[in-house]
């Protein structure tokens, strides 16, 4: 007689508002002492059409399977996150088998402690992944299990949400033609579709996370790289000025463009794409197969369309004709008016067609939609960077010669004096030794594209916030794989999903599949023939295990614990460290508060003052961008190979 093996326990959330039962799974790290539940692929919004703003999704069936990751946004092939961040070789870098479906990519994943109820109301952290035109909130690197587990051990449990949103042209396309097309559909603004998707995800979490045990009014938004730059956009959005949906933000290594382009300027890029495709109308652009479209670079990630940003095109908005489906035209704006219009904008339908229970929840938040005072929308911020952000540009910049860099910098600066001051500050000349030149060049790129723009953003935050609720950090801890604190090294410690060999007994290894970026995108939405794949949490003996590390166990544990505890403390609305101090992570396991002038020794502040400030943010950005693209990077516009996944 065979041995009966009971089925694995599957947690459920009976959502009283959405009238569905979400069936999730136990996380592999779940124990009797710290049970962990995960709900994957939860749809939060729909896409009515390509290049249209998404609509909040609330119409679920009575039972919702949340045991499998949902589709992600279609994207070009390239090096995997494992190769970029963890120093896996191409052969070692196993990848996930996630479908890529344009129309069904707006979903999120929820990781939470077991045993929560609506009354638990614990803080929520929402993660916005980076990667430019590539990436996914469902990547195993961002699995929420270890961080949520740590939060429980600290006595400060959190709910962690990771989201997927539209990328590349699908999330960023903008131009006058597209604007006119949107107006015909009675949709304000143009572009910023990925940003609007992120806002929809925040709305879903705000309204519906309670049944998972989270507090929708206590959300910490955090992200890295282009995800961090998106958070800067949200902080400066008109929606955040009127009805903020997150209480605080953590901005990690943002990629900052000093100018948000106009619709006309963004349209230049879109026109080039359409010309390359040999099409002339938006109707034709919407019909282009997605596997062709993703090979074009996205152009500007955000655009000032006079709608999304709070300071953009205010006069033109005020005089713009109001679409006929807007409610209460000519009436005094009341809380009732605002929330009903909000429902039209987010759901794409009149409030009378919304389920009564859902409408009750949305209506209950009417006060949250009433415009706030400026102080109420200036959320507390943690902001910082890694020491060697530009390391990922090493290959692209290797073709530069000192004389070519000197000529290019001179052409950009249009001033011999300023160009010479910049080159002198970074010790670059025609006589710079060959063995020293690459490092000097990367130092200049690092400061122009990351360190100095981040410093300016931090200073602006500090000036604009009455309570000075701005906390700065420097992350100088070496990456376990290559021994360099490169871009996004902090993620390896924060999420703790790619532990070095000395901690590999609980390593969350990458899944065993070769089709994360398939040659052809699968548009079949029938998942019945795809079994649930839990191999992302295999035993550490898998091929994903890291080899010898330059970081020892003490260093790794000290920095990981400090980073996780500071972020979680902040999510609880508490000061992560003293406002008049900076927190340092590394090198060699160092972790703690230091005086603010630590920047003088940890970053090239003297060079910023001498050479970058006289040029200004716009020219400095252009210098960094052109140098990081390599000698011929500017000439390759269409279908050029992406530089690197986390350095776009």
C-alpha positions in Angstrom: 0.0 0.0 0.0 1.4 3.4 -1.0 2.3 6.2 1.3 -0.2 9.1 1.3 1.5 12.4 0.8 -0.9 15.3 1.8 -1.0 18.2 -0.6 1.1 21.2 0.3 -0.8 23.8 2.3 -2.0 26.7 0.1 -2.9 29.9 1.9 -6.0 31.8 0.8 -7.3 35.3 1.2 -11.1 35.7 0.9 -11.3 39.2 -0.3 -14.5 40.7 1.0 -14.3 43.8 -1.2 -13.2 42.2 -4.5 -15.5 39.2 -4.0 -12.8 36.7 -4.8 -10.7 34.1 -3.1 -7.0 34.5 -3.8 -5.1 31.2 -3.6 -1.4 31.6 -3.0 1.4 29.4 -1.8 3.7 28.9 1.1 7.1 30.5 0.5 10.0 28.0 0.6 11.5 29.9 3.6 8.2 29.5 5.5 8.6 27.9 8.9 6.2 27.1 11.8 7.8 30.0 13.7 7.7 32.5 10.8 5.1 31.4 8.2 5.4 33.3 4.9 2.8 33.5 2.2 3.1 34.6 -1.4 0.4 35.6 -3.9 1.7 35.9 -7.5 0.5 37.4 -10.7 -2.4 39.4 -9.2 -3.8 41.5 -11.9 -4.1 45.2 -10.9 -5.0 47.0 -14.1 -6.0 46.5 -17.7 -4.6 48.1 -20.9 -7.5 49.3 -23.2 -5.1 49.6 -26.1 -1.4 50.2 -26.9 -0.4 53.7 -25.9 -3.4 54.2 -23.7 -3.4 54.7 -19.9 -4.2 51.6 -17.9 -7.4 51.2 -15.9 -7.7 49.8 -12.4 -8.9 46.2 -12.4 -11.5 45.0 -9.9 -13.6 42.5 -11.7 -12.3 39.1 -10.5 -13.9 35.7 -10.8 -15.0 34.1 -7.5 -11.7 32.2 -7.3 -8.3 33.6 -8.4 -5.2 31.5 -8.8 -2.2 33.4 -7.4 0.3 30.6 -7.4 2.1 31.5 -10.6 3.8 34.7 -11.8 1.9 36.6 -14.4 3.2 37.7 -17.8 5.7 40.5 -17.9 6.2 43.3 -20.5 7.7 42.3 -23.8 11.4 43.4 -23.9 14.5 42.9 -26.0 17.1 40.2 -25.3 20.3 41.0 -23.5 22.5 40.0 -20.7 20.6 38.6 -17.7 20.5 40.2 -14.3 22.6 37.3 -13.0 25.4 38.0 -15.4 25.3 41.8 -14.7 24.9 41.8 -10.9 26.1 38.5 -9.6 29.0 37.7 -11.9 27.5 34.5 -13.1 28.9 33.3 -16.4 26.5 32.9 -19.3 26.4 29.1 -18.7 25.6 29.5 -15.0 22.9 32.2 -15.4 19.7 30.1 -15.5 16.7 32.3 -16.2 13.0 32.2 -15.5 10.3 31.1 -17.9 8.0 34.1 -17.7 5.6 34.8 -20.5 5.8 38.2 -22.2 2.4 39.4 -23.1 1.8 43.1 -23.8 -1.9 43.1 -22.9 -1.6 41.1 -19.7 1.6 42.4 -18.1 0.1 44.6 -15.4 0.2 42.3 -12.3 1.9 42.3 -8.9 3.2 39.9 -6.4 2.5 40.0 -2.6 4.7 38.5 0.1 3.4 38.7 3.6 3.7 36.9 7.0 1.1 34.2 7.6 -1.8 34.7 10.0 -2.6 38.3 9.1 -6.1 39.8 9.0 -7.7 43.0 8.0 -7.1 44.3 11.5 -3.3 43.6 11.2 -2.7 46.8 9.1 1.1 46.4 9.0 3.2 48.7 6.8 3.5 48.0 3.0 6.6 48.3 0.9 6.1 48.6 -2.9 9.2 47.9 -5.1 9.7 49.5 -8.5 12.4 47.6 -10.4 15.0 49.2 -12.6 16.5 48.0 -15.9 15.5 50.7 -18.4 13.8 48.9 -21.2 14.1 45.5 -19.5 13.4 43.9 -16.2 10.6 42.5 -14.2 9.2 42.7 -10.6 8.8 39.0 -10.8 12.5 38.3 -11.1 13.8 35.9 -8.5 16.3 38.5 -7.3 13.4 40.6 -6.0 11.6 37.7 -4.3 10.2 39.1 -1.0 10.7 36.1 1.2 14.0 36.9 2.9 13.2 40.6 3.5 9.7 39.8 4.9 11.3 37.1 7.0 13.8 39.5 8.4 11.1 42.0 9.2 9.3 39.5 11.3 12.6 38.7 13.2 13.0 42.4 13.8 9.6 42.6 15.3 8.5 44.9 12.5 6.6 42.8 10.0 5.9 44.2 6.5 4.0 43.3 3.4 6.2 43.5 0.3 4.7 44.1 -3.1 6.7 43.9 -6.4 5.1 45.1 -9.6 5.3 44.7 -13.3 4.6 47.6 -15.6 5.0 48.6 -19.3 8.6 49.2 -20.5 10.4 50.6 -23.5 8.3 52.3 -26.2 5.2 50.5 -24.8 5.6 52.5 -21.6 7.2 55.7 -22.9 6.2 56.6 -26.5 5.1 60.2 -26.9 4.8 62.8 -29.6 2.3 65.3 -31.2 0.7 62.6 -33.4 0.1 60.3 -30.5 -1.2 63.3 -28.4 -3.8 64.1 -31.1 -4.8 60.5 -31.4 -5.3 60.3 -27.6 -7.4 63.5 -27.6 -9.8 61.8 -30.2 -10.2 59.0 -27.6 -10.9 61.7 -24.9 -7.7 60.9 -23.0 -5.7 63.7 -21.5 -1.9 63.8 -21.9 0.4 61.5 -23.7 3.3 59.1 -22.9 4.3 58.3 -19.3 2.3 55.0 -19.6 4.7 53.1 -17.4 4.4 55.8 -14.8 0.6 55.7 -15.0 0.8 51.9 -14.6 2.9 52.3 -11.4 0.3 54.7 -10.1 -2.5 52.2 -10.8 -0.5 49.6 -8.9 -0.3 52.0 -5.9 -4.0 52.7 -6.2 -4.8 48.9 -6.1 -2.5 48.4 -3.1 -4.0 51.5 -1.4 -7.6 50.3 -1.8 -7.3 46.5 -1.6 -4.2 45.4 0.4 -6.1 45.4 3.7 -7.4 41.8 3.2 -3.8 40.7 2.9 -3.0 42.3 6.3 -1.4 45.5 4.9 -2.1 49.1 5.7 -2.9 50.9 2.4 -2.4 54.2 4.0 1.2 53.4 5.1 3.0 52.6 1.9 6.8 53.0 1.4 7.7 53.3 -2.3 11.3 52.1 -3.1 13.2 51.4 -6.2 16.6 51.4 -8.0 18.1 52.9 -11.1 15.4 53.9 -13.6 12.9 52.6 -11.0 14.3 55.2 -8.6 14.0 57.9 -11.2 10.4 56.9 -11.6 9.9 57.6 -7.9 11.3 61.1 -8.5 8.7 61.5 -11.2 5.9 60.4 -8.8 7.1 62.8 -6.1 6.8 65.6 -8.7 3.5 64.5 -10.2 0.2 66.3 -10.1 -1.5 63.2 -8.7 0.9 63.2 -5.7 0.3 66.9 -5.1 -3.5 66.2 -5.0 -3.9 62.7 -3.5 -0.6 61.1 -2.4 -0.7 57.3 -2.2 2.6 56.6 -0.5 3.9 57.9 2.8 7.6 57.9 2.1 10.2 56.9 -0.5 13.6 55.2 -0.8 15.5 56.3 -3.9 18.5 54.0 -4.7 21.0 55.0 -7.3 18.6 57.1 -9.5 19.3 57.7 -13.2 18.4 61.4 -13.4 17.7 63.4 -16.5 17.9 67.1 -15.6 15.3 68.0 -18.3 11.9 66.3 -18.7 11.4 66.7 -22.5 8.4 68.3 -24.1 5.9 66.3 -26.2 7.5 67.8 -29.4 11.0 66.8 -28.4 9.9 63.3 -27.5 8.1 63.1 -30.8 11.4 63.4 -32.7 12.4 60.0 -31.3 9.0 58.5 -32.1 9.1 59.9 -35.7 12.5 58.2 -36.2 11.1 54.9 -35.0 8.1 55.2 -37.3 10.3 56.1 -40.2 12.5 53.0 -39.6 9.3 50.9 -39.6 8.1 52.6 -42.8 4.8 53.7 -41.3 3.2 57.1 -41.0 0.2 56.8 -38.7 -0.5 55.9 -35.1 -3.0 53.4 -36.3 -0.2 51.6 -38.1 2.1 51.9 -35.1 -0.5 50.1 -32.9 -0.5 47.2 -35.3 3.3 46.7 -35.4 4.1 43.2 -33.9 5.4 43.7 -30.4 8.5 41.6 -31.0 9.6 44.2 -33.6 8.7 47.2 -31.5 10.8 46.1 -28.5 14.0 46.3 -30.4 13.8 50.1 -30.6 15.1 52.2 -27.7 12.4 53.8 -25.7 13.6 57.4 -25.9 12.6 59.7 -23.0 11.3 57.7 -20.0 9.1 60.6 -18.9 7.6 63.5 -20.8 6.1 66.8 -19.7 2.7 66.5 -21.4 1.0 69.1 -19.2 -0.9 66.4 -17.3 1.4 64.1 -15.4 3.8 66.6 -13.7 2.4 69.2 -11.3 4.4 72.1 -12.8 4.0 71.2 -16.4 2.0 73.2 -18.9 -0.5 74.4 -16.3 -1.9 77.2 -18.5 -2.6 75.0 -21.5 -4.4 72.5 -19.2 -6.6 75.2 -17.8 -7.8 76.3 -21.2 -8.1 72.8 -22.7 -11.6 71.7 -23.6 -13.0 69.3 -21.1 -14.0 65.9 -22.5 -17.7 65.2 -22.5 -17.4 62.2 -20.2 -16.0 64.3 -17.4 -18.4 64.7 -14.5 -19.7 67.8 -12.8 -18.5 70.2 -15.5 -18.9 73.7 -14.3 -19.7 72.7 -10.8 -17.7 73.4 -7.6 -15.1 70.8 -7.0 -16.2 68.8 -3.9 -14.8 65.6 -2.5 -17.7 63.8 -4.1 -16.9 65.4 -7.5 -13.2 64.6 -7.2 -13.7 60.9 -6.3 -16.3 60.3 -9.0 -14.0 61.8 -11.6 -11.1 59.8 -10.2 -13.2 56.6 -10.7 -13.9 57.6 -14.3 -10.2 58.2 -14.9 -9.0 55.0 -13.2 -11.8 52.5 -14.2 -12.8 54.0 -17.5 -16.4 53.8 -16.5 -19.1 55.7 -14.6 -19.3 55.1 -10.8 -22.7 53.6 -11.3 -21.2 50.7 -13.1 -18.7 49.9 -10.3 -19.5 47.1 -7.9 -21.1 48.6 -4.8 -18.6 47.1 -2.4 -15.7 48.4 -4.5 -17.3 51.8 -4.8 -17.8 52.0 -1.1 -14.1 51.5 -0.5 -13.2 54.1 -3.1 -15.7 56.5 -1.8 -14.4 56.0 1.7 -11.1 57.5 0.5 -12.7 60.7 -0.8 -10.8 62.8 1.7 -7.6 61.3 0.4 -8.5 62.7 -3.0 -9.0 66.3 -1.9 -6.0 68.5 -2.7 -3.5 68.6 0.1 -1.3 71.3 1.4 2.3 71.3 0.0 3.7 70.1 3.3 1.4 67.0 3.3 2.8 65.9 -0.1 6.5 66.3 0.7 7.1 62.8 1.8 10.2 61.8 3.8 13.0 60.4 1.6 16.0 58.1 1.9 18.4 58.7 -1.0 21.9 57.4 -1.9 24.2 55.7 -4.4 26.9 53.0 -4.8 30.5 53.9 -5.0 31.2 52.6 -8.5 27.9 53.0 -10.4 29.7 53.4 -13.7 31.4 50.0 -13.6 28.9 48.6 -16.1 30.0 51.0 -18.7 33.6 49.6 -18.8 33.1 47.6 -22.0 31.3 50.4 -23.9 33.9 53.0 -22.9 37.0 50.8 -23.6 37.3 52.1 -27.2 37.8 55.7 -26.0 41.3 57.2 -26.4 42.4 60.2 -24.3 42.6 62.5 -27.3 39.1 61.6 -28.5 37.7 62.2 -25.0 39.3 65.6 -24.9 37.8 66.6 -28.3 34.4 65.3 -27.3 34.3 67.1 -24.0 35.5 70.3 -25.6 32.7 70.1 -28.3 30.1 69.5 -25.6 31.2 72.2 -23.2 31.8 74.9 -25.9 34.3 76.5 -23.6 38.0 75.7 -23.5 38.2 77.0 -19.9 35.3 74.8 -18.6 36.4 71.8 -20.6 40.0 72.0 -19.3 38.7 72.4 -15.7 36.6 69.3 -16.1 39.4 67.2 -17.6 41.9 68.5 -15.1 39.6 67.7 -12.1 39.6 64.0 -13.3 43.3 64.0 -14.3 42.5 63.2 -17.9 45.0 64.5 -20.6 46.7 63.3 -23.7 49.5 62.1 -21.5 47.4 60.0 -19.1 49.0 56.5 -18.8 47.1 53.8 -20.7 46.7 51.7 -17.6 45.2 54.7 -15.6 42.9 56.2 -18.3 40.0 53.7 -18.1 39.5 54.3 -14.4 39.8 58.1 -14.7 37.2 58.1 -17.5 34.8 55.9 -15.5 35.2 58.2 -12.5 34.0 61.1 -14.6 31.1 59.1 -16.0 30.2 58.0 -12.5 30.0 61.5 -11.2 28.3 63.0 -14.2 25.6 60.3 -14.5 25.0 59.2 -10.9 26.8 60.7 -7.9 26.5 64.5 -8.6 22.9 64.5 -9.9 21.9 62.3 -6.9 23.6 64.8 -4.6 21.7 67.7 -6.2 18.4 65.9 -5.8 19.2 65.2 -2.1 20.0 68.8 -1.5 16.8 70.0 -3.2 14.8 67.6 -1.1 16.4 68.9 2.0 15.6 72.5 1.1 12.0 71.8 0.2 11.0 69.8 3.2 10.1 71.8 6.3 11.1 69.0 8.7 14.3 68.2 6.7 13.0 64.6 6.5 15.8 63.5 4.2 18.3 60.8 5.0 21.4 60.1 3.0 23.5 57.0 2.7 26.6 55.8 0.7 26.9 52.2 -0.3 30.5 51.3 -0.6 30.3 47.6 0.3 31.9 45.3 -2.3 29.7 42.9 -4.3 30.2 39.3 -3.3 30.9 38.2 -6.9 33.4 40.7 -8.2 34.5 42.7 -5.2 33.4 46.0 -6.6 30.5 48.2 -5.2 28.9 48.5 -8.7 25.5 49.7 -9.7 22.7 47.9 -7.8 25.1 46.0 -5.5 22.9 47.1 -2.6 20.1 44.9 -4.0 22.1 41.8 -3.4 22.2 42.6 0.3 18.8 44.1 0.6 16.8 41.2 -0.9 19.3 38.6 0.2 18.3 36.2 -2.6 21.7 35.6 -4.1 23.8 34.7 -1.0 27.4 33.9 -1.4 28.7 30.3 -1.0 29.3 30.6 2.7 25.5 31.3 3.2 24.3 29.1 0.5 22.3 26.7 2.7 19.3 29.0 2.2 20.2 30.5 -1.1 17.2 31.4 -3.3 18.6 30.1 -6.6 17.5 31.1 -10.1 15.0 28.7 -11.8 16.1 26.1 -14.3 14.8 27.4 -17.6 16.2 28.9 -20.8 13.3 31.0 -22.0 13.0 34.1 -19.9 13.6 36.1 -23.1 12.1 33.8 -25.8 12.8 34.4 -29.5 9.1 34.8 -30.1 6.7 36.3 -27.6 3.9 34.0 -26.6 0.6 35.7 -26.9 -1.5 32.7 -25.9 -3.1 33.6 -22.5 -4.1 30.1 -21.8 -1.8 29.0 -18.9 -3.5 25.7 -18.3 -0.7 23.7 -19.9 2.0 25.5 -18.0 2.7 23.8 -14.6 3.5 25.9 -11.6 7.3 26.2 -11.4 8.6 26.6 -7.9 12.2 25.8 -8.9 13.1 29.4 -8.2 13.6 28.2 -4.6 15.5 25.0 -5.2 18.2 23.9 -2.8 21.5 25.7 -2.8 23.2 22.9 -4.6 21.8 24.1 -7.9 24.0 25.7 -10.6 23.0 29.1 -9.3 25.3 28.9 -6.3 28.0 31.5 -6.2 31.6 30.5 -6.0 34.4 32.0 -3.8 33.6 35.5 -2.7 35.8 38.5 -1.9 33.3 39.3 0.9 33.4 37.1 4.0 30.4 36.0 6.0 30.9 38.6 8.7 30.9 41.5 6.2 27.9 40.2 4.3 25.8 39.6 7.4 26.7 43.0 8.9 25.8 45.0 5.8 22.7 42.9 5.0 21.3 43.3 8.5 22.1 47.0 8.7 20.5 47.7 5.3 17.4 45.6 5.9 16.8 47.0 9.4 17.2 50.6 8.3 14.8 50.3 5.4 12.2 48.4 7.5 12.5 51.0 10.4 11.8 53.7 7.8 8.8 51.8 6.5 7.4 52.0 10.1 7.6 55.8 9.9 10.6 56.0 12.2 13.9 57.8 11.6 16.3 55.3 10.1 19.2 57.2 11.5 20.0 60.8 12.7 19.0 63.4 10.1 22.3 65.2 10.6 24.3 62.1 9.8 24.9 59.9 6.8 24.7 56.1 7.0 27.6 54.2 5.4 27.4 50.6 4.2 30.9 49.3 3.6 33.6 48.9 2.7 34.6 45.6 4.3 31.5 45.2 6.4 31.5 48.7 7.9 28.0 49.9 8.8 26.9 52.8 10.9 26.2 56.6 11.2 28.9 59.0 10.2 29.1 62.8 10.1 27.9 64.5 6.9 31.4 65.5 5.8 32.1 61.8 5.1 31.2 62.7 1.6 34.4 64.7 1.3 36.3 61.5 1.6 33.8 59.0 0.1 32.9 61.0 -3.0 34.8 63.4 -5.2 33.1 66.5 -3.8 36.1 68.8 -4.7 35.8 67.8 -8.3 32.1 68.5 -8.3 32.7 72.0 -7.0 35.6 72.8 -9.3 34.4 71.3 -12.6 30.7 70.2 -12.5 29.0 73.1 -10.9 30.3 75.6 -13.4 29.0 73.5 -16.3 25.5 72.9 -14.7 23.4 69.8 -14.7 22.4 69.8 -18.3 25.9 69.9 -19.8 27.2 67.5 -17.2 24.5 65.1 -18.1 25.3 65.3 -21.8 29.0 64.7 -21.1 28.2 61.7 -19.0 25.7 60.3 -21.5 28.0 60.7 -24.5 31.1 59.3 -22.9 29.2 56.3 -21.4 27.9 55.4 -24.8 31.4 55.0 -26.3 33.0 56.8 -29.3 30.3 55.7 -31.8 27.3 55.3 -29.4 25.6 58.5 -30.5 25.4 57.5 -34.1 23.5 54.3 -33.5 19.9 55.1 -32.9 17.7 52.3 -34.2 17.9 48.7 -33.1 21.2 49.3 -31.3 22.2 46.8 -28.7 21.3 47.8 -25.2 24.4 48.7 -23.2 23.6 46.7 -20.1 20.5 45.8 -18.2 21.1 47.8 -15.1 23.1 50.6 -16.7 20.6 52.1 -19.1 
